[in-house]
Amino acid sequence: MATIPGNNSGETGQLPCGVGVPTSEVEAWFVREILPLEASLVRFLQSSYRNATDISDLRQEVYANVIAAARQAIPTRSKAFLFTTARNLLINRVRHERIISIETVSDLDELNLVADEPSQERAIIARDELRRVRAAIEQLPPKCRETILLRRVEGLSGREIALRMGISESAVSHYVDNGMRSLADMLFAESTERRTQP
């Protein structure tokens, strides 16, 4: 069974004054809402990630991320939050490897990378489009990029993003709007340029 990440015997059970949710409440929520989902989480990780030796580490990393977020505000939909966190961790693992290996990820549908069985031509076009979108996202200013990834990739609400980034919800909305507009401009300009080339 998993241990509660960050639960050291020397802890007082409280966070520093004015910071987030008390540790005792986070631990109670974790034991009550998250630990009963451990078997489902492990099955999800095993079906989505081929390297079986990493599953235990992945599970602990998911738990650490969930607890870190809960220390700011305990999620209302614990199961959805847990599996979204796990999915995002797997996506980040694949991104950091730079090359998506078929051996690394067994079920690309779980990662929302493909929707059906595309033809080889469609797969090549889709990979090219994905590379263009990634390159465009990398060109965004850091806060716009972070809010776009949290909103559109991780599926967090404006409130959750505001808590995580330490900014207001209106600032989140501003960054998402500007980021999406910039992405659309970059991708449309690139698409138009490609069509006009001889």
Order of alpha helices (4+ residues) and beta strands (2+ residues): alpha-alpha-alpha-alpha-alpha-alpha-alpha-alpha
